[in-house]
């Protein structure tokens, strides 16, 4: 009888922790959306918000009607910063970087697929589409990321 009680207690405790964790994630996402809305208002910007929470701002439309697919290799120029303006990464001046779109964070995967050749966009990426709770050099855990991206080529 005590083993059954212990087992049931562990299941209830696990379920409770899981529910708490999911609530923390929902609260964090809601807070980040408020921060993004404030950032947009402060900068006088209007964005298209996707169902995932990504904010996409077209700076320059680009050419043609085709857009990259998840399986595409893309060539870009970019600058990445935090909401406070701190730059944490950027492509070398007047140079591009090429990579498989499947190899990058979800926010890039989604946002770059919305761009056309030679288009320029600002991608505002909540942490669940970026690095989540992982800290990496220059980027604290749970950071909203802002990328200025120019799509130079794709295949």
C-alpha positions as CSV (number, residue, x, y, z in Angstrom):
1,X,0.0,0.0,0.0
2,X,2.8,2.5,0.8
3,X,4.4,1.8,-2.6
4,X,1.2,2.7,-4.4
5,X,0.8,5.8,-2.3
6,X,4.4,6.8,-3.1
7,X,3.9,6.2,-6.8
8,X,0.6,8.2,-6.9
9,X,2.3,11.0,-4.9
10,X,5.2,11.1,-7.4
11,X,2.9,11.2,-10.4
12,X,0.9,14.1,-8.8
13,X,4.1,15.9,-8.0
14,X,5.4,15.5,-11.5
15,X,2.2,16.6,-13.1
16,X,2.1,19.6,-10.8
17,X,5.7,20.6,-11.7
18,X,5.0,20.1,-15.4
19,X,1.9,22.4,-15.1
20,X,3.9,25.0,-13.2
21,X,6.6,24.9,-15.8
22,X,4.1,25.3,-18.7
23,X,2.5,28.2,-16.8
24,X,5.9,29.9,-16.3
25,X,6.6,29.5,-20.1
26,X,3.2,31.0,-21.0
27,X,3.8,33.9,-18.5
28,X,7.3,34.5,-20.0
29,X,5.9,34.5,-23.5
30,X,3.2,37.0,-22.5
31,X,5.7,39.2,-20.8
32,X,8.0,39.1,-23.8
33,X,5.2,40.0,-26.1
34,X,4.5,43.1,-23.9
35,X,8.2,44.0,-24.1
36,X,8.2,43.6,-27.9
37,X,5.0,45.7,-28.1
38,X,6.7,48.5,-26.1
39,X,9.8,48.3,-28.2
40,X,7.7,48.6,-31.4
41,X,5.8,51.6,-30.0
42,X,9.0,53.3,-28.8
43,X,10.6,52.9,-32.3
44,X,7.4,53.7,-34.2
45,X,7.4,50.4,-35.9
46,X,4.5,48.1,-37.1
47,X,5.1,44.4,-37.4
48,X,3.3,41.3,-38.7
49,X,3.1,38.9,-35.8
50,X,2.9,35.3,-36.8
51,X,1.1,32.6,-34.9
52,X,4.3,31.4,-33.3
53,X,5.0,34.9,-31.8
54,X,7.6,36.0,-34.3
55,X,7.4,39.7,-35.3
56,X,8.4,40.4,-38.9
57,X,8.9,43.9,-40.3
58,X,9.6,44.4,-44.0
59,X,12.1,47.2,-44.5
60,X,12.6,46.5,-48.2
61,X,10.3,44.1,-50.1
62,X,12.8,42.3,-52.3
63,X,12.4,41.0,-55.8
64,X,10.2,38.3,-57.4
65,X,7.7,36.1,-55.7
66,X,9.8,33.2,-54.6
67,X,11.0,32.8,-51.0
68,X,13.4,30.4,-49.4
69,X,12.2,27.0,-48.1
70,X,13.4,25.3,-44.9
71,X,15.7,23.1,-47.0
72,X,17.3,26.1,-48.7
73,X,20.8,27.4,-48.3
74,X,20.6,31.1,-47.7
75,X,23.1,33.9,-48.1
76,X,22.6,36.9,-45.8
77,X,24.0,40.0,-44.2
78,X,22.7,40.5,-40.6
79,X,23.1,42.2,-37.3
80,X,21.7,40.8,-34.1
81,X,20.9,42.8,-31.0
82,X,19.0,42.6,-27.8
83,X,16.0,44.8,-26.9
84,X,18.3,47.2,-25.2
85,X,20.3,47.8,-28.4
86,X,23.3,45.8,-27.4
87,X,24.8,44.1,-30.5
88,X,25.8,40.5,-29.9
89,X,26.6,39.4,-33.4
90,X,26.8,40.6,-37.0
91,X,28.1,39.5,-40.4
92,X,31.5,41.0,-41.3
93,X,31.2,44.4,-42.9
94,X,30.3,44.2,-46.6
95,X,30.4,40.4,-46.5
96,X,27.8,37.7,-46.4
97,X,27.4,34.4,-44.6
98,X,25.8,31.3,-46.1
99,X,24.2,28.5,-44.2
100,X,21.4,25.9,-44.4
101,X,18.2,27.4,-43.1
102,X,17.5,24.1,-41.2
103,X,20.7,24.8,-39.1
104,X,19.6,28.0,-37.3
105,X,17.2,29.0,-34.6
106,X,13.4,28.7,-35.2
107,X,12.9,32.4,-35.5
108,X,15.3,32.6,-38.4
109,X,13.8,29.5,-40.0
110,X,10.4,31.1,-40.0
111,X,11.3,34.7,-40.6
112,X,13.7,34.2,-43.6
113,X,11.1,32.1,-45.3
114,X,8.9,35.2,-45.4
115,X,11.6,37.2,-47.3
116,X,12.2,37.7,-51.0
117,X,15.6,37.9,-52.8
118,X,17.4,41.2,-51.9
119,X,14.7,41.9,-49.3
120,X,15.5,43.5,-45.9
121,X,13.6,42.7,-42.8
122,X,13.7,43.1,-39.0
123,X,12.9,39.9,-37.2
124,X,12.0,40.2,-33.5
125,X,12.3,36.8,-32.0
126,X,10.9,35.8,-28.6
127,X,13.1,33.5,-26.6
128,X,11.1,30.4,-27.3
129,X,12.0,30.8,-31.0
130,X,15.6,31.7,-30.2
131,X,17.9,30.2,-27.5
132,X,15.2,29.8,-24.8
133,X,16.7,29.3,-21.4
134,X,20.2,28.7,-22.7
135,X,22.8,31.5,-22.2
136,X,25.4,31.9,-24.9
137,X,28.1,34.5,-25.0
138,X,26.5,38.0,-25.3
139,X,23.0,36.6,-25.0
140,X,21.4,36.0,-21.6
141,X,18.9,33.2,-21.1
142,X,15.3,34.0,-22.2
143,X,16.3,37.0,-24.3
144,X,14.2,38.5,-27.1
145,X,16.5,38.8,-30.2
146,X,16.3,41.5,-32.9
147,X,17.9,40.7,-36.2
148,X,18.3,43.1,-39.2
149,X,18.5,40.7,-42.1
150,X,19.2,41.2,-45.8
151,X,18.6,38.1,-48.0
152,X,21.3,38.3,-50.6
153,X,20.7,34.9,-52.2
154,X,19.2,31.4,-51.7
155,X,18.9,28.1,-53.5
